[in-house]
Amino acid sequence: MNESEVYYMDLEADKLTKSLVIKMATLFKKAKFDKVIEPNHYVAIKIPGAEWNNTAYLRPVFVRTIVDMVRQLGGIPYIVDTTTLPYHAFASRATSIEYLKTLERNGFSSATMGCPVIIGDGFLGTDDVHVDLPGGIILQEQYVATSIAEADMVIVLSHFNGHPMSAFMGAIENLGVGCVSKRGKYNIGMVGHPQYKLDSFQYYPERCKGIACPNSRICDDICPENAIHINYDGLIWEKEKCKGCLCHLPTMAECGVFADPNQDDFFNAYTVAIADSALAVTELVGPEKFCYINFAIDITPDGDDLCYSDEPLCSDIGIFASHDPVAIDKACLDLIGQTMGKQGIFTAKGAFMGTTQNLQINAGEKISLGSKNYELVKIKRMSPYESLKLMINPVPIGYKLRRLYKKDGVIPEGGFKRKENVQDEIIKLL
């Protein structure tokens, strides 16, 4: 495939023209994203969601800046993300009600963002558009969230991070998982697949203490399919009801009732399906209507999908922009690998082992989602004149204060009362 351009800026900042916000805006223009935004067109700004109590997610200031830039160009911006599977007992994004509460707590609301904040697949996650996908490696159809499907343009903002199942999350994952409905996420999860469905858990019911366990009430209520029951004798699992949402694993793996599934085939298939799903999203809307910005900062092993944030894997890398989701993710992986002094720093961890970072990228190129071949274009900082447009007011503050000080001087008449010479006393305190 042909080389794709990936624009990049590091995180050095020692003056106002090097602010990370201004660098992001610089990349936006250098990548010519402004050229594809047309007046009065609906522009979906796809954000990477974060769970309740996660603390390393993408900062709202970046998103608000993109909103303001889109509006200045005449577009009609709205912020969008989608509901998730109930992949742990206290998931905060499984319905639109919980997710909107989480977004507001994390700083994303119409008041702070200056535009609507939408849960793109509706109340439960079934508001979607069906897409046939004959070009997928595994998936032959997908279900794209309606608020993505109906957009005139999509700006995909991704927090480049680790991921407990697919090794890493970036532009491809934000497309393939974040832009589809809950129905689409179950599709990625291989529900009902004859070979790859996640149903081969090592199951040890005798390890369950039953209602004597302090977690028994949680475990009894944990399954949305009502496939798990806790009684005096222990745990009953109605395996035929299981849809593979993973909700029980984080809790029950700790006590050993459900052990590691040891099913590498599933996790590999899941990762490939993410790339397939991303292709479905771009084919439905039009690949030329997508712009990608990756933030390789606060890079943690498990990403933003859990209710905590682990220590960073490495130092912050920078901000990237491209029209190619495969190329931008590959560039992030390469620069992180160079910083760490090794390749392959991302592996699916925790309960899920084996999937490598190369699989998602290779699958994306195989299905022509994008190219692994890229040219990294390092961008210089924005000119001082251009950066002024991104300040709270382009007029220096002295111009305003000069008038106000004349009306209401802040220095007391006669000056402040202070001792004249206390140098000897200060020296004694050193």
C-alpha positions as CSV (number, residue, x, y, z in Angstrom):
1,M,0.0,0.0,0.0
2,N,1.1,3.6,-0.5
3,E,2.7,5.6,2.4
4,S,0.4,7.5,4.6
5,E,1.4,10.8,6.2
6,V,1.3,10.9,10.0
7,Y,1.9,14.3,11.6
8,Y,3.6,14.4,14.9
9,M,4.5,16.9,17.6
10,D,6.4,16.1,20.8
11,L,5.3,17.3,24.3
12,E,8.0,19.9,25.0
13,A,6.4,23.1,26.3
14,D,8.3,26.0,27.6
15,K,6.2,28.9,26.1
16,L,2.7,29.6,25.2
17,T,3.1,28.6,21.5
18,K,4.2,25.1,22.7
19,S,1.1,24.4,24.8
20,L,-0.2,20.9,24.2
21,V,-3.6,22.4,23.3
22,I,-2.0,24.6,20.7
23,K,0.1,21.8,19.4
24,M,-3.0,19.7,18.8
25,A,-4.6,22.6,17.0
26,T,-1.5,23.0,14.9
27,L,-1.7,19.3,13.9
28,F,-5.4,19.8,13.1
29,K,-4.4,22.4,10.5
30,K,-1.2,20.7,9.2
31,A,-3.2,17.6,8.5
32,K,-5.7,19.7,6.6
33,F,-8.6,18.5,8.7
34,D,-10.1,22.0,8.4
35,K,-10.4,21.4,4.6
36,V,-12.9,18.6,5.0
37,I,-15.3,20.5,7.3
38,E,-18.1,22.1,5.4
39,P,-20.5,24.8,6.8
40,N,-23.6,23.4,8.4
41,H,-22.4,19.8,8.3
42,Y,-22.8,17.6,11.3
43,V,-19.4,16.8,12.7
44,A,-19.2,13.9,15.2
45,I,-16.3,14.3,17.6
46,K,-15.7,10.7,18.8
47,I,-14.1,10.7,22.2
48,P,-12.6,7.7,24.0
49,G,-14.8,7.0,27.0
50,A,-13.5,6.4,30.6
51,E,-15.0,4.5,33.4
52,W,-16.1,5.9,36.8
53,N,-13.1,6.6,39.0
54,N,-10.6,6.3,36.1
55,T,-8.2,9.2,36.3
56,A,-5.9,9.0,33.3
57,Y,-8.5,9.6,30.5
58,L,-8.2,12.2,27.8
59,R,-8.4,15.8,29.2
60,P,-11.7,17.6,28.4
61,V,-9.7,20.8,27.3
62,F,-8.5,19.0,24.2
63,V,-12.0,18.0,23.2
64,R,-13.4,21.5,23.9
65,T,-10.7,23.0,21.7
66,I,-11.7,20.8,18.8
67,V,-15.4,21.8,19.3
68,D,-14.5,25.5,19.1
69,M,-12.4,24.9,16.0
70,V,-15.2,23.0,14.2
71,R,-17.7,25.7,15.1
72,Q,-15.3,28.4,13.8
73,L,-15.2,26.6,10.5
74,G,-19.0,26.5,10.2
75,G,-19.5,22.9,11.2
76,I,-22.1,21.7,13.7
77,P,-20.2,19.7,16.3
78,Y,-21.4,17.2,18.7
79,I,-19.5,14.8,21.1
80,V,-20.4,11.2,20.9
81,D,-19.5,7.8,22.4
82,T,-21.4,4.6,22.8
83,T,-22.6,2.3,25.6
84,T,-20.4,-0.6,26.6
85,L,-20.9,-4.3,27.4
86,P,-21.4,-4.9,31.1
87,Y,-17.8,-6.2,31.4
88,H,-17.5,-5.8,35.1
89,A,-19.9,-5.7,38.0
90,F,-20.0,-1.9,38.4
91,A,-19.6,-0.8,34.8
92,S,-20.7,2.9,34.5
93,R,-21.3,3.0,30.8
94,A,-23.6,0.1,30.0
95,T,-26.7,2.4,29.6
96,S,-27.0,5.9,28.5
97,I,-28.2,7.1,31.9
98,E,-25.1,5.8,33.7
99,Y,-22.8,6.9,31.0
100,L,-24.1,10.5,30.9
101,K,-23.6,10.7,34.6
102,T,-20.0,9.4,34.2
103,L,-19.3,11.8,31.4
104,E,-20.5,14.8,33.4
105,R,-18.4,13.7,36.4
106,N,-15.4,13.4,34.1
107,G,-15.9,16.9,32.7
108,F,-17.9,16.2,29.5
109,S,-21.2,18.0,29.4
110,S,-23.0,20.4,27.1
111,A,-22.0,23.2,29.5
112,T,-18.3,22.4,29.6
113,M,-18.0,21.3,25.9
114,G,-20.2,24.0,24.3
115,C,-22.1,21.5,22.2
116,P,-24.4,18.4,22.7
117,V,-22.9,15.3,24.3
118,I,-24.6,12.2,22.8
119,I,-24.7,8.5,23.6
120,G,-24.6,7.4,20.0
121,D,-26.4,4.1,20.2
122,G,-29.3,5.1,22.4
123,F,-30.6,4.1,25.8
124,L,-29.5,0.5,25.9
125,G,-27.2,0.3,22.9
126,T,-29.5,-1.0,20.2
127,D,-29.9,2.2,18.2
128,D,-27.8,1.3,15.2
129,V,-27.5,0.8,11.4
130,H,-26.8,-2.6,10.0
131,V,-23.9,-2.9,7.6
132,D,-23.0,-5.9,5.4
133,L,-19.2,-6.6,5.5
134,P,-18.1,-9.1,2.8
135,G,-14.5,-7.8,3.1
136,G,-14.1,-8.7,6.8
137,I,-11.7,-11.4,7.9
138,I,-14.2,-12.7,10.5
139,L,-17.1,-10.4,10.7
140,Q,-19.5,-10.4,7.7
141,E,-21.8,-7.8,9.1
142,Q,-21.7,-5.1,11.8
143,Y,-24.0,-2.6,13.6
144,V,-22.8,1.0,13.6
145,A,-24.1,3.5,16.2
146,T,-26.7,5.7,14.5
147,S,-25.1,9.0,15.7
148,I,-21.9,7.9,13.9
149,A,-23.7,6.6,10.8
150,E,-25.6,9.8,10.3
151,A,-22.6,12.2,10.7
152,D,-21.3,14.2,7.7
153,M,-17.8,13.9,9.2
154,V,-16.1,12.2,12.2
155,I,-13.1,13.4,14.1
156,V,-11.8,10.4,16.1
157,L,-9.9,11.5,19.2
158,S,-8.1,8.5,20.7
159,H,-6.2,8.1,23.9
160,F,-3.4,5.7,22.9
161,N,-3.1,3.1,25.7
162,G,-2.9,-0.5,26.7
163,H,-5.9,-2.7,26.6
164,P,-6.5,-5.9,28.7
165,M,-7.9,-7.9,25.7
166,S,-6.6,-6.5,22.4
167,A,-3.1,-5.4,23.6
168,F,-3.6,-1.7,22.8
169,M,-6.3,0.9,22.1
170,G,-5.9,3.6,19.5
171,A,-7.6,4.8,16.4
172,I,-8.6,1.3,15.2
173,E,-10.1,0.3,18.5
174,N,-11.9,3.6,18.9
175,L,-13.4,3.0,15.5
176,G,-14.1,-0.7,15.7
177,V,-15.4,-0.8,19.3
178,G,-16.3,2.8,20.2
179,C,-18.3,3.6,17.0
180,V,-20.6,0.5,17.1
181,S,-23.6,-0.3,19.2
182,K,-23.8,-2.7,22.1
183,R,-25.2,-5.2,19.6
184,G,-22.0,-4.6,17.5
185,K,-19.8,-5.1,20.5
186,Y,-21.5,-8.5,21.2
187,N,-20.7,-9.3,17.5
188,I,-17.0,-8.5,18.1
189,G,-17.2,-10.7,21.2
190,M,-17.9,-13.8,19.1
191,V,-21.3,-14.5,20.7
192,G,-22.6,-17.7,19.2
193,H,-19.6,-18.3,17.0
194,P,-19.0,-22.1,16.7
195,Q,-15.3,-21.9,17.1
196,Y,-14.3,-18.7,18.8
197,K,-17.0,-18.0,21.4
198,L,-15.7,-17.4,24.9
199,D,-17.2,-20.4,26.7
200,S,-14.3,-22.6,27.7
201,F,-13.7,-21.1,31.2
202,Q,-12.1,-23.4,33.7
203,Y,-15.0,-23.6,36.1
204,Y,-14.5,-24.7,39.8
205,P,-17.9,-24.3,41.6
206,E,-16.6,-26.2,44.7
207,R,-14.4,-23.1,45.4
208,C,-17.5,-20.9,45.9
209,K,-18.4,-20.3,49.6
210,G,-22.0,-19.6,48.7
211,I,-23.9,-17.0,50.6
212,A,-21.3,-17.1,53.3
213,C,-19.0,-15.2,51.0
214,P,-19.2,-11.4,51.5
215,N,-19.3,-11.0,47.7
216,S,-22.2,-13.4,47.3
217,R,-24.8,-10.7,46.7
218,I,-22.7,-9.1,44.0
219,C,-22.1,-12.4,42.3
220,D,-25.8,-13.3,42.4
221,D,-26.7,-10.0,40.7
222,I,-23.7,-9.8,38.3
223,C,-25.0,-11.5,35.2
224,P,-27.3,-9.7,32.9
225,E,-28.5,-13.0,31.5
226,N,-29.3,-14.4,35.0
227,A,-27.0,-17.3,34.3
228,I,-25.2,-17.2,37.7
229,H,-26.9,-18.1,41.0
230,I,-25.5,-18.2,44.5
231,N,-27.1,-20.4,47.2
232,Y,-26.1,-22.1,50.4
233,D,-24.2,-24.8,48.6
234,G,-22.2,-22.5,46.3
235,L,-22.5,-21.3,42.7
236,I,-24.6,-22.5,39.8
237,W,-23.6,-21.5,36.3
238,E,-26.2,-22.0,33.5
239,K,-23.6,-22.1,30.8
240,E,-26.1,-22.2,27.9
241,K,-27.3,-18.7,28.9
242,C,-23.9,-17.1,28.8
243,K,-23.3,-14.5,26.1
244,G,-19.7,-13.8,26.9
245,C,-20.0,-10.2,28.2
246,L,-17.2,-10.9,30.7
247,C,-19.1,-9.2,33.5
248,H,-18.4,-12.0,36.0
249,L,-14.7,-12.4,35.3
250,P,-13.1,-9.5,37.2
251,T,-14.9,-10.5,40.4
252,M,-14.9,-14.3,40.2
253,A,-11.4,-14.8,38.8
254,E,-10.1,-13.5,42.2
255,C,-11.7,-16.4,44.1
256,G,-10.8,-18.9,41.5
257,V,-14.3,-20.1,40.7
258,F,-13.7,-19.0,37.1
259,A,-10.1,-19.4,36.2
260,D,-8.2,-18.0,33.2
261,P,-10.0,-19.2,30.1
262,N,-6.6,-20.1,28.3
263,Q,-8.3,-19.5,25.0
264,D,-5.8,-17.5,22.9
265,D,-7.9,-18.3,19.8
266,F,-10.7,-16.2,21.1
267,F,-8.6,-13.2,22.0
268,N,-6.9,-13.3,18.6
269,A,-10.2,-13.5,16.9
270,Y,-11.6,-10.7,19.0
271,T,-8.7,-8.5,18.1
272,V,-9.1,-9.2,14.3
273,A,-12.8,-8.5,14.6
274,I,-12.0,-5.1,16.0
275,A,-10.3,-4.2,12.7
276,D,-13.2,-5.7,10.7
277,S,-15.6,-3.6,12.7
278,A,-13.5,-0.5,12.1
279,L,-13.7,-1.2,8.3
280,A,-17.5,-1.5,8.6
281,V,-17.7,2.0,10.2
282,T,-15.5,3.7,7.6
283,E,-17.2,2.0,4.7
284,L,-20.6,3.1,5.9
285,V,-19.8,6.7,6.5
286,G,-17.0,7.0,3.9
287,P,-13.3,6.7,4.7
288,E,-12.6,10.2,3.4
289,K,-14.8,11.6,6.1
290,F,-12.7,10.5,9.0
291,C,-9.8,12.4,10.7
292,Y,-7.7,10.9,13.5
293,I,-5.9,12.4,16.4
294,N,-4.0,10.1,18.8
295,F,-2.8,11.3,22.2
296,A,0.1,9.1,23.4
297,I,0.1,10.5,26.9
298,D,-0.7,8.9,30.3
299,I,-0.1,5.5,28.7
300,T,-1.3,2.8,31.1
301,P,-1.4,-1.0,30.7
302,D,-5.2,-1.3,30.9
303,G,-6.4,1.9,29.3
304,D,-9.5,3.8,30.3
305,D,-12.0,1.0,30.4
306,L,-11.6,0.1,34.0
307,C,-12.4,1.9,37.2
308,Y,-8.8,2.7,38.0
309,S,-5.6,3.9,36.3
310,D,-2.4,2.0,36.7
311,E,1.1,3.5,36.7
312,P,2.2,4.6,33.2
313,L,4.1,2.1,31.1
314,C,6.4,4.8,29.8
315,S,6.9,8.5,29.5
316,D,4.5,10.6,27.4
317,I,5.3,10.5,23.7
318,G,3.3,13.2,21.8
319,I,0.3,14.0,19.7
320,F,-0.3,12.5,16.3
321,A,-2.7,13.3,13.4
322,S,-3.5,11.4,10.2
323,H,-6.2,10.4,7.7
324,D,-5.2,6.8,8.1
325,P,-6.1,4.8,11.3
326,V,-3.6,2.0,10.7
327,A,-0.7,4.3,10.0
328,I,-1.3,6.5,13.0
329,D,-1.5,3.5,15.4
330,K,1.6,2.0,13.9
331,A,3.5,5.3,14.3
332,C,2.4,5.5,18.0
333,L,3.7,1.9,18.5
334,D,7.0,2.6,16.8
335,L,7.8,5.8,18.8
336,I,6.8,4.2,22.1
337,G,9.0,1.2,21.3
338,Q,11.9,3.5,20.5
339,T,11.4,5.4,23.8
340,M,11.3,2.2,25.8
341,G,14.2,0.7,23.9
342,K,12.3,-2.4,22.9
343,Q,9.5,-3.4,20.6
344,G,6.3,-5.2,21.6
345,I,5.7,-3.4,24.9
346,F,1.9,-4.0,24.7
347,T,0.5,-7.4,25.4
348,A,-2.9,-8.2,26.7
349,K,-2.4,-8.6,30.4
350,G,-4.3,-9.5,33.6
351,A,-6.6,-12.5,33.0
352,F,-6.1,-12.4,29.3
353,M,-2.7,-13.3,27.9
354,G,-1.2,-13.9,24.5
355,T,-2.5,-11.3,22.1
356,T,0.3,-9.1,20.7
357,Q,0.1,-5.5,19.4
358,N,0.9,-6.6,15.8
359,L,-2.3,-8.4,15.2
360,Q,-4.7,-5.4,15.1
361,I,-2.3,-3.5,12.8
362,N,-1.7,-6.4,10.5
363,A,-5.5,-7.2,10.2
364,G,-6.2,-3.5,9.5
365,E,-3.8,-3.5,6.6
366,K,-5.0,-6.9,5.3
367,I,-8.5,-5.6,4.9
368,S,-7.4,-2.2,3.4
369,L,-8.5,-0.2,6.4
370,G,-5.1,1.6,6.1
371,S,-1.4,1.2,5.6
372,K,1.4,0.3,7.9
373,N,3.7,2.2,5.7
374,Y,3.9,5.8,6.8
375,E,5.9,9.0,6.6
376,L,6.3,10.7,10.0
377,V,6.1,14.4,9.5
378,K,7.4,16.3,12.5
379,I,5.7,19.7,12.8
380,K,7.2,22.9,14.1
381,R,5.3,24.9,16.6
382,M,2.5,27.3,15.6
383,S,3.5,30.9,14.9
384,P,2.9,33.3,17.8
385,Y,0.2,35.2,15.8
386,E,-1.7,32.0,15.1
387,S,-1.4,30.8,18.7
388,L,-3.1,34.0,19.9
389,K,-6.3,32.9,18.4
390,L,-6.4,30.0,20.9
391,M,-5.9,32.2,24.0
392,I,-8.9,33.3,26.1
393,N,-8.6,36.7,24.5
394,P,-6.2,37.7,21.7
395,V,-5.9,41.2,23.3
396,P,-3.1,41.4,26.0
397,I,-4.6,41.6,29.5
398,G,-2.9,44.9,30.3
399,Y,-5.2,46.6,27.8
400,K,-8.2,45.6,29.9
401,L,-6.7,46.1,33.3
402,R,-5.4,49.5,32.4
403,R,-9.0,50.8,32.2
404,L,-10.2,48.9,35.3
405,Y,-7.2,50.1,37.4
406,K,-8.1,53.7,36.7
407,K,-11.6,53.0,38.1
408,D,-10.6,50.9,41.0
409,G,-6.9,50.8,41.9
410,V,-5.8,47.7,43.6
411,I,-2.7,49.2,45.4
412,P,-3.7,50.9,48.7
413,E,-3.0,54.7,48.9
414,G,0.3,55.1,50.6
415,G,1.4,51.5,49.8
416,F,1.5,48.3,51.9
417,K,2.8,48.2,55.4
418,R,6.0,46.0,55.6
419,K,9.3,45.9,57.4
420,E,12.1,47.5,55.5
421,N,15.0,45.1,56.2
422,V,14.6,41.5,57.5
423,Q,17.5,40.0,55.7
424,D,19.3,38.8,58.9
425,E,16.1,37.1,60.1
426,I,15.6,35.4,56.7
427,I,19.2,34.1,56.8
428,K,18.6,32.5,60.1
429,L,15.7,30.6,58.7
430,L,17.8,29.1,55.8
